[in-house]
Amino acid sequence: MRGKLILLSIAVAVAAYFFGPKCVKKFFQSALGQNETVDNVHIRIFTKDGLALYKGDNNGDVYLALAGYVFDVTKGRKHYGPGGGYEFFAGIDGSKAYVTGQFDKDGLTDDISELSPAEVLGLENWKAFYEKDYKLIGKVEGAFFDKDGKELPMMQLYKKKLKQALLEKDLIENDKKLFPPCNSEWSQNRKAKNKFSSSEIKVHLPFKT
C-alpha cells in the first residue's frame, strides 16, 4: 500500500512538472463529480462543492450554472471572474437572481418555485443566451438534477411554468392579430381619425355559435 502511495506521489509530481498544476487540479476535481453523455456531447455531473472550485481564482476557469446546466464562461472572465460585475454568479447556480435582481445569499439560489411563469420565461431566455455564447459542459447536483443527472421535481415545475408562459404569450400574440390596435391620427382640427385596413377588421371566431 505504501509503495502505491509513493508511486502515486511521483506520478502527480511528474504530471505537475510536464503539464502544470492546473491540469493536475482538474484531474483530482473529477472525483467530485460524474460524467454523462447527452446528445452525443460528453458532459460532467458536478457536485455543488465541485462547481464552487471554478470561480476563476488564480486565473483558473470560470463556470456557472443556470437551471441546473453548467456553462464554461471563462472567455467572459472580465464579467464573471474575480472583480467582474457578475462574479457572484460564478461557481454556483443562482438561477432565481437572474430575473429578480436579488444578488444576495437569499436571491442567489436554484429554488425557482416562487417565480411566475413570465419570470421562468425570462430565465429561459437567459439560458438561450448562454447556450448561444458559451459552451454547455455539464449539470450540477441540486434543485434541478440529482447526483446522476436525472431530473428532479424542480425541473418539472420549471418546464410546466415555461409551457404556461409560452401558451400565454401565444394567446396575446393571437389577440393582437385578431384585434389590432387602432392607429389614431390627429388632423389639424384636432379630430381623431381611426385607420383600419380591410384585413384588420376581419374577426374569426374561435368557435361556432
N, C-alpha and C positions, 0 to 999 in steps of 0.2 A: 504493500500500500504506500509506504514511504517512498519507494522507488518511483511509483506512478506520479506522486505529487511532485517529485523532483523533476521528472520528465515534463510534466505539465508546466512547471515554472519556467523551465528552459524554453519550451515552445512559445510561451507568452512573451518572454524576453526577446526571442528571435523575431517573432511577429511584430513586436513593437519597434524593433530596430529597422526592419525592412519595410514595413507597411505603415508605421506611425501609430501612436496611441489611439487615434480616433477610430481606426479600423478594429483594434483590439477591444475598445469600448463597445462598439456595435456588436461584436461577436458575443460578448457576455450579456449585453442587453437583450439579445434574442431569447435568453432564458426567461425573460419576464413576459413573454407573450407566445402566441402560436402563429401558425401560418395557414392560409386558406387560398383557394383559387376560385375567383368569381369571374365568369365570362372570359375565361382563359387568361385572366390577369391575376398574377400571384400577389396577394396582399397579406398583410400581417394582422393578427388579433393582438391588440395592445391591452395591457392592464393599465389602470389609471396611474400607478406608480411608474410604469414603463413609459407612458406618454409624457409624464412630467419631466423626464430627462431631456426632452427636446424643446428647450426654451431659448436655444441659441447662445447659451453661456460658452465662454472660451471659443467663440467663433464656430460653435457647433451648429448642427442642423436645427431648423425650426419647424415644428409640426403643430397643427391644431386640429380639433375635431368639431364637426358640426352635424347635429342629428345622428351622432354615433359614428360618422365616417371621418377618417383621418386623412388630412391633406398635408403634403410637403410644401410649406410656404417659405422655404429657405431663400428663394430668389426675391421674396418680398421682405427681407430681413430689416430694411430701414423702417418698415411699418410694424412688423410683428416681433422683431428681435429686441434685445435689451435696449431700452431708451426710446423705442418706437412708440408711436401714438396708440398702437393697438397691442402692445406687448402683453396685456392682461389676458389675451385670447390664447397665447402660446402655451402649449403643454397641457391643455385642458379641453373639455367640451363645455363651452359656455353658451350653448345654443340660445337660451332664453334672452340673454342680454343683447343679441343681435337685433331684436325687434322691440325691446323695452327700453334700451339705453341705460339700464341699471348696471353699472360696471363695478359693483361691489361684490362681496362674498355671497350675499343672498341672490344677486342678479346673475352672476356668472355660474350658472348651473345647467345641467342637462334635463332638468324637470320642466317640461313644457305643458304640463297638464292644465295649467291655468290660462294658457294662450287661447285667443279666439281663433276661429277658422281663418279670418283675414290675416292675423299675425302669423299663423302657420304658413300661409301662402307667401308672406314676406320672407319667412325663414327659408322656404323652398327656393325663392329667388336668389337668396344669398348662396345656397348650396349649388345652384346652377352656375353662379359666378365662379365659385371655387373649382367646379368641375371643368370650366372653360379655361381658366387662367392658371390653375395649379394641378399637380398630379395627385390622384387618389391613391393612397398607399395602404390603407387598411381600415379596420374598425376598432373601436375602443369598448372594452367591457364597462358597462354602466347602465344607464336608464334604457337605452335602445337595444343593446345586444348583450348576450351572456358571454361567458368565457370561451364558448365555442363559436361565437359569431352568429348565433341564432337570434332571431327577432324576439323581443320581449313586448309585453302589453303596451309600453310607451310608444313603440314604433307603430303598433296597430292603431293607437289613438292618433298619432301623427298623420297616418295615411287617411284615417276617417275624416279628420278635420280638413285635411288638404282636399279631399274629394268634395266635401261640402263647400269649401271656399271656391273651388273651380266651378261647381254647379251654380252657385250664386253669381259668380262672375259671368257665366254664360247667359243666365237669365237676364241680368242687367243689360248685357250687350244686345240680346234679342229684343228687349223692350225698347232700346234706343232705335233699333231698326224698324220696329213696328210703329212706334210713336215718337218720331223725331221731334226735337225741339224746334220751335218757330224761330226763323231768322227775322228779327224785327229791324226795320229801317225807319228812320225819322226823316220826314220831309221838312221843307222849310217852314211850313205852318205848324210844325211840332206834332203832327198826327202820325200815329204809328201805323205801319203797314206790314202785315204778315205775309211772308212769301213761302209758298209750298209748291213743290213740283208735283206733277200729276202722279208720279210714282210714290211720293212721300205720303199721300193721303189714302193710299190703299191700306186697308186693315184686314188681316187674315185672322179670323177667329180660330183659336186652338181647339175648339170643339164644336159640334153641331148643335143647333138649337131646334 
